[in-house]
Amino acid sequence: ANYYLDLAVTCRMTSVIQSIESPSHHISTELNIDGNPNVSKITLAEQITYLEKDFILVVKSLGLDQPRAFVEYNPQTETNCIMLTLVLKFAINTIMSELIFVIDRSGSMQGGPMKKASEALQLLLRSLPEDCFFNVISFGSQFDSLFEKSQPYSENSFLKALKHSQEMTANYGGTEIYNPIKWAFDNSSNDMPSSVFLLTDGKVNNVDQIVELIKSCEEKKKDDVRFFSIGIGNSVSHNLVESVSRAGKGYAQFVTNNERMDKKILGMLKNAIKPPIKDYNITWTNQIVEDVLPMESESVDVDKPTISLFSDNTTPPQVAQNFFTNIKIQQAPFLIPPIYPGVRFIVYCILEKGIEACKEIILSANSHGGPMKLLIPLDPVTLQGSKIHTLAARKLIQDLDDGNSLIHKHQRNNGKPIPVSFIREQIVKLGITYTLVSKYTSFLAIDERDNKVVAETQSFPNQRIVPTRSDEHISYKKRRSRKMDSFLNSYNSSEKSFLPFSLSSSEEPAILATSVKVKPPKIETLCSFLNFQSFDGLFLPSEKFYSWFGKNDFKDFEIIRIKNERVLCLALAMAYLELIMFETFKEECEMCYEKSKKALKKEVDGDEQKINEILEKAKEWVNKWANE
């Protein structure tokens, strides 16, 4: 082609920009524009004639996850819009849970997607808590389950599921999601909260039907079921993945063809084993405001058309239904989304003229551990424009589409069917006001400049191979030991029994108290090491385990001065995970580490001081070993 897409993006943040990456395209990044560390610019570093997939940017900036509330004034609508955004951090105890993994094994998952799903499931199975129940459902044109009912997590069920996950192939035909999800709900436990995890790369035509199924199950189980979804690849239906997670009060994540899903799905698992948080509320204003609604449609007769008593017209006259007038506060989304630690939380609120926002926005909820509350100061600087309004309007349209809007949920309309024509009217109004594309609004852009030939081409390309983005490369100034280097290479290349993994990590390395000068490990090294761990967190003594550290047997570790062999292996494994793996893969192995910590506590009868002494000895040895 003689023409290419030219794309330049300038990022202006309120704090220092640490990095900008794209998991979808090759980009060139220029930081510190005009000496300002808060401004950066990116451009495409590849020749593209048109976008075949989403263009994704990941911007890391200091303090980006802190609670913030902004207000924007739109002079055209004479309204204020507040945006509340934060990544929540709180600790609550885990509970006994049922975990159901629904895995897409249709033909489109062949190759990379199926491999990623299989590897992620293996890591999930190793990370499950001891007191959970679980099941695995495979689906395509047909579906089946590993167990007839969810089974307690035990050595037998773990090994059976692990073998099943390692043998998974994409041989189930097409993509039919409704029936396996219905089966999962129908056979879920009534004695504990349930969480369903959907991993798919597909598209379906009955999204609305699936959403209604999930909503009905939510109502039956009184919110004790949650639905999490992972969209795989560049062709997955965002509508499907996001709609089912919204209906199921979970959340959605996406991974491109160049990303691994381990970190994202393990984050979901951590949140799924915590009790649901309920009774959300956000206080936007201290003013008492009542929405003005018409009373029951008992309009004056003079407003109604006269019906002839003798007419060939068989179509009854339409009665105007004016559900709402003068809505003064519009929260978007109207139903506050569930809050989860580590997941970004965004809610908007449009305030009509004359309604003043609080100086501190109040977010409150209730959990099993008691009430929860957070005060977020409103930024005193009022922004001008319509950007935040537009984002809020998009959420309002989504609410109207999903049947979750204020109109649908208001007590005066409870149980009443809302006419489609009325919903269409509201969506069109929002779409036109904020120039938003929806199912009822489309826009045509017209370039009124002179018609000049910018470039000529003989044919439009029918197929184009886009070079994939290579894995992230991180430079390290510290030297690595020859011993550790050869050790990593040997395990990365010679262990044929372990499934291969590829490195893709976008999180910042954690700062460790103990410095270990080794080459950053790859994810397959972690998974190979975790093969030594049993379902209950133990690392049992074996020749293979000792050979991982270049030793033959228990006697080679006498210098550590730990007399119990089981305790030694546990301490060595925990020290290895903490010092070697946490820097790059903390989120991927943290739950496995916690299982081992509980196992160690049992081995020493809960003696915390003894645990600390044992771990210090093991870390001292691992640190010396890694740097030899």
N, C-alpha and C positions, 0 to 999 in steps of 0.2 A: 504494500500500500504506500501511496505517496503522502499520506496524512496520518497524524498520530495525535492522541489525546495529550494535552498539556495541562498539568494539574499542579497547583502550588497552594499550600495551606500555611497560614500564619497562626500560630498558637500564642495567645496572650493569657497568662495565668496570673493569679494574685500572689504567687510565691515562686521560688526558684524551680525551673524545669530541670529535672534530673535526667530524663531520657525520653525519646520518642521512638517507638518501634511500630512496624506493621507486620502482622503475621500473614497478611494476604498478598502483599506486593513488595517489590524492591523499591526502596526509597532512599533519597539523599537527605541528610539532616544537617541543618545549620543552627547551632545553639548560640545563645548570647548575642542576639541581634542588636546592633548599635550599642553594645556594651550593657544591654539590659538582660540579666539572667532569667527574667520572667517571660521573655519573648523568644520564640524559635520559629524556624521556617523549614518546611519539608517540600520536596519536589519528587515526582516520579523518576525513578532511575532505570526505567525500562520502556521500550516503545510499544504502546498499546493503541489500537485503533478505536476500541470501545470496551467498556467494562463488561466482563463476562461473570463477575462475582462481586460481592460486596467489597468495598475499599475500607479497610479497618485500620484505625490508628489507636495505639495505646500510649497515652501520655502519663508520665509519672512526675508529680510535682509535690514539693514539700507541703505537708499539712492538708493534702487534698481530701483525706478521709475525715478531717475534723468536722464536727457539727457546724453547719452554716445555714443562715436564713437571709435571703435577699428579697428586696421589694422593687418592683418595676412599675413605673407609671406609663400608661399608654394614652397619649393625648387624643388619639382618634376615638377610642371607646370611653375615655374618661374613667378608666378603672385602674386599680392597683392589683398586681399579681405577686404573690409571695411564693418563693421556691425554697423548700426545706430539703436539704441534702446532707447525708452523713453515712458513714460506715460504722454500724453499731458495734460496741465492745461491751460485753457483759458475760458473766459466768453463772450458769445454773446447772444443777445436777442432772446427770443422764438418768433415763428411765428404761425399764424393760420395754422393748419395742419389737414389732414385726417388720421385717425388711423384705420387700419383694422386688426382684430385679427382672424387668421385662426387656429382653434383648432382641433387637431386629436382626433376623438372619435371612432376610430376603436376598434375591440375587444381586441387587444393587450394592449390597454391603461387601461384595467380593473383593478380596485383596486388602488394601490398607485399612479401610473402615472396620472390617471384621477382625483383623489382627489387633487393632487398637482396642476394640470393645472386649475382646478376649483377654488381653493383657490387663486392662483396667479392672475387669471382673475378678481376675486372680488376685490383684492387689486389694480389692475390696473384701474378698473372702478372708484374706489374711488379717484384715483390720477389724473385722466384726467383733463386737464385745461378746464376752462369754455368756451373758444372760439374755441374748436375743433369740428370736425365731426368724427363719429366713426361707426363701424359696427362689427358684430361678425359672422364668418362663421364656421360651423361645418362640418367635412368631415369624410368619411370612404369609403365604396363602392359607396355611393352617397354623396351629400352635400346639404346644405341649408344655408340660411342667416337669421339673426335675422330681418334685415330690407331690403326692396327692394333696397334702396340706403342708403348710409351713412347719419345718422341723426345728427342734432346739439345736443350737449351735454346739456341736460336739465333735470329737475326733472323727467319728464315722461319717457324719453329715458333711463335715468340712472336706474330708478327703474325696468323698463322692462328688461334691460340687466342684472341687478343684480339678479333678480329672475331667469332668464334664466341660468346664470352661476351657481347658487346654485343647479339647477335641472339637471345639465349635467351628463350623464352616457355614458359609452363606449358601445354603442349599434348600431354602424354604419357599422359593418361588416369589410371588408378589408381596405387596405390603397391605395387610389387613389388620388394623390396630384395635378396632372396636371389641371384637370377641375376646381376645386375650386380656384386655383391661377389664371387661365385664367379669370374666372368670376370676381374675385376681381379686376384685372387690367382693364377688359372691362367696369366695372361699377364704376371705381374710378373717382374722381373729376378732372376736367381740370382747375379748378380755384385756386388750392392750392397744395402745395407739399403733396404727399401721402407716408405713411409708412405702410408696411405690416409686421406683426409679425406671424411667423409660429412656432407652438408648436407641436412637433411630437416625437414619439418613434420608428418610423418605418423605413422600407427599401422599395425602389421601384426599378424597372428595367429600368425606362425611365428617369434617371437623366439628360442625355444629352438633351433630348427633353424639360424638364422643364427649364434647364439653357438657352436654346435658346429662349424659351418663355420670360423669364425674361429679357434677353439682348434686345430682340426686343421691349419690353415695355419701357426699359430704353431709347432706341433711340427715340421712339415716343414722350415720355414725356420730353425729353431733360434733363435727370438726375434729374427730380423733383419727382422721385419715388425711394424709398429705401426699401430694403428687409432685415429684421432681422430674425434670426432663433435660436430656443432653442431646443437642442437635449436632450431627456429625457431617463434615464435608461442606462443600460449596453449594450444593444443590438442595440441601434440606429445606423443608418448608418452615420458615420462621413463624408463620401463622399457626401451624399445628403445634410446634414445640412451646411457643409462648402461651397460646390459648389454654392448653391442657394444664400447664403449671399454674396459671392464674386461677383457673377454675378449681384446681386442687390445693390452693393456698400454699404452694411451694414456690419454687422459682426455676428459671430456665438458664442454661448455659450453652454456649456453642463452641465447637472446636473446628478449625479449618483442617484441610488435608495435611498441613505442615505442623500441626500441633498435637501434643499428647493430651489425653483427657484425665489422667490420673489425679492431678492436683485438684481439678474442678469437681470431679465426682466424689473425691474423698472429703472435700469441704462440705458437700451435700450430706454425706454420711454422718459427719460430725454433728450437723444441725438436725438430722433426722432422729437421732437417738436422744435428743433433748425434748422435754415436754412442750406442746404447742402453747404459744402465748396468745392470750385472748383479750377481749374488751379494749381494743385500741381506741384512743381518742386524741385529737389534736385541738388545742385551743388557739385560734387565730386572732380573735378579737375579744375584748372585754365587754363590748356593747351587746345588749340583748336585741337580737334580730329575729323577726318572724317572717318566713317566706309567705307571700300573699298567694293563696290558692283560692280558686273559685269553690263555692260550696257545691254540694251535689247538684248535678245538672237539672236544676229546676228553674230554667230561664223563663223570663216573661214570655207569654204566648205570642206576643206581637213580634218577637224576634224569630219565631219559627215560621217556615213557609206554610201557606195554606194548602191542604191536600184536597184535591177534588174527589167527590164521592162517586163520580162516574168518569173514568179516564182509562184510555188504552195503554197508558204508560205503566209498565209493571215494575219500574225501578223506584224504590222508595226514596224520598229526599234524604240527603245526607244531613246529619245533625252535627253541628260544629262542636268539637270537644276541646275546650281550652283548659288544659290540665294545669298549667302553671303561668303565672304572670309575676313579673318583678322579683326574680330570684336574686337576692342580694349577696349571697355567699355561695360560690361554686367550688367545692373541693374536688380535686382531680388527682388520682381516682377517688370516687365517692366512698367506696369501701377501702379503708386504709390497708395497704398490702401487708402481709405478715412480715415481722421483723426477725432477722437472723443475724447472729454475729458474723462479721466478715463480709456481709453482702450489702451493697449500696442500697440505700433507702431514699427515695425521692417522692415527695408529694407537693402538689401545687394548690393554690387557693386564689381565686379571682374575687376581689372585693369591689362591690359597686361603689359609685360615688357617694361620699358621706360616711362610709364605713372605715374606721381606723383600725390598723393592725396593732396587736400587742407589741410592747417593746421586747418582750420575751415570749417566744412561741413555746408552748408546753406540750410535750409528747408523753402520754401515759398509757399504761397497759397493766394487765394482771398475768402473773405466772404462777406455777405450782409453789414457788418459793415466796410469793407475796406480791404486793403492788410494785410497779416499776414506774420511774418518772425521770424526765430529762428536760431541763430548761435551756433553750437555744436563743441567745440574744439576736435580735433583728439588726442587721447591718444598718447603721444610721444614714448611709448614703443611698438615696433613691435613684435607681437607674432609670433611664429614659428610653422608650422604644417599645417593641412588640415581641422580642425574641422569647422571653419567658412566657408571655401570654400565649404565644403560638405553641410552645411545648405543652402548656396546660390545656389548650384547646384540643390538641391531638389526643390527650388522655380523656377528655370529655367525650370526644367522638368514639374512642375505644369503649368507654363505659356504655354509651348508647347502643353500640353494636352488640356488646356482650349481655345487655339486659341488666347491667349493674349500676345504672345512673340514678341520680336523685329522683328522677321522674318514676323510675321503676320501683324504687325501694321506699318511697315515702309512704307513711302509714295510711294516708288517705287513699292511696292507690293500691293498697295491699290486696292482692288476689284479683285485681281487675286487669283485663287485657289492655295493653297500650297499643293503639292502632299503629300499623306500620307507617302509614302516611304521616302521622304526627312525629314519629322518630325520624323519618326522612326529612321532614321540615326542619327539625332541630339540627341535624347533621349538615344539611345544606347551608343553613345559616352560619354555623361555625366554619364550615369549609370556605365559604365566600368571604367572611370577615377576616379570616387569617390565612387565606390562600393555601388551604390544605387539601390534598387529594384524599378522597374517600370512596366508598362504594357508590356514592351519589354525586360526587363532584370530581370533575377533571378540568385541567387547564391547558390551553394552547398558547405557547410562547411564539410570538411573531417578531422576527428581526427586521426592523424597518430601515436598516442601513442600505446603501447602494449594493446592488448585486455584483460583487467582484468575485472572480474565480480565484480562490485561495490555493487550490491544488487540484490536479487532475489525476484520475485513476481509471484504469480500464475495467476493473471488476472489483466487487466487494468481497472480501475474504469470507469463505464459508466456514473455514476451520482454522484455528490458530492455536499453537501450542505455546502456553505461557510458561516461561521458566519458573520453577518453584523456588520459594525463598529457602535458602539454606539455613541450617540450624544456627542458633546464636553462638558466636565465638566470643569468649571472654578472655581478656588478657590478664595474666597474673605475674606480678613482679617477683613473688617469692619463688625460690628454687624448689624443685621437687626432688625427692630422693630417688636414686637409681633403683633401689630395692622396691619402693612403692610403685614406680613407673612400670617396671617389669611385671610386678604382681597384677596391676590393673590390666595390662595388655594380655597377660596369660588368661585371666578370667574372662576378659571381653571376647577372646577369640576361641578358646578351647572348650568351654563348657557347652557342649552340644545339647544337653538335656534342658537347658534354660531357653525360654522363648526370647528372641532378640527384641530389644527396645531401642528407641531413639531419643536423644536428649532434646527437650524443648522446655526451658524454664524462663519465665519472665519476671519472677519475683526477685527482690534484692536479697543478696546474701545476708544472713544474720551475722551479728558480731559475736564471736565466741570468746569466752574468757581465756581459753587455752588455744594458743596458736599452733596449727598443724601445717607444716610446709609440704603439702602433697598436691599432685595434680587433681583438679576437681573430678569427682567420679561421674560415671554415666549412669543412667537410670537402670540399665541392665545389670550393672554391678550391684546396685541396691537389691533388685529383685532376686538375683542369684543368692545374695547373702540371706535374704528373708526366707529362702527355701529351707534353711536350717531351723527356722522357728516352727514350733508346733502350735496347734490351734489355741492353746491356753497361755501362750506367751513364752514358754520355756525354750531355751536353746540347749538341747541335750548333748552330752559329750559324745564325740565321734571322731574318727580319724579325719574325715573330710572337713569337719569344723576346725580341728587343730591345724590342718594343712592350709586353711585360709590364711592363717597367720604365720605360715612357714614352719610349723612345729609338728612333732610326731605324736606326742601324748601329754598327759597331765603333768608328768615330771618336768617337762620343759618350761613349766610356768611357776616353778617353786619360788622364784625370785619375787613373785607378787605377794606371797605369804597369805594365800587364801586356801584353807585346808579342805573345804568341801568342794568336790569337783563340779557338782551341779551349780553351785553358787558361783564358782569361778567362770564357768561358761556363760552364765547369765550376765555377770558383771562385765566380762569382755565384750559380749555382744552389745550391751547398752552403751559402753564406752565407745565402741566403734561407731555405732549409729550417731551418738551425740557429737563426737569429734570429727568424724570423716563425712558423714552423710547429712547432718543437719544443715551444714552451710549451704548446700545446694538443694536438698530434697527433704527439708524438715516437714513440710505439710504432707508429703507422700508417706513418710515412715513414722510420724508422730504417734499415731494410734497403735502401731505395732510396738513402739517404745513403751507406751503407757501400759500395754498388756504385760510386757516383760517386767516393768516396775512393780506391778501388782503381784506377779509370780515371785519376784525376789522378796517382796514383803512377806509372802507366805512362807518362803524358805527360811527366813530368819525370825519368824514369829512376830512380825510387826515392829521389830526394834529399829526405829528410825536412825538412831545414832550409828548402829552397826551398818545399816544400808549405806549411809554417807561415807563411812570409813572404807567399806568394800569398793564402792564406786570410785573413790579418790585413788585407791591403789590401782584399780583397773585402768583408769584414765591416764595415770602416770606411765603405766607400761605401754599402752596403746600409743601415747604421744611419742615416746622414745622409739618404738617400733616403726612408726610411720615416717620418722625423720632420719632413720639409719641410712 
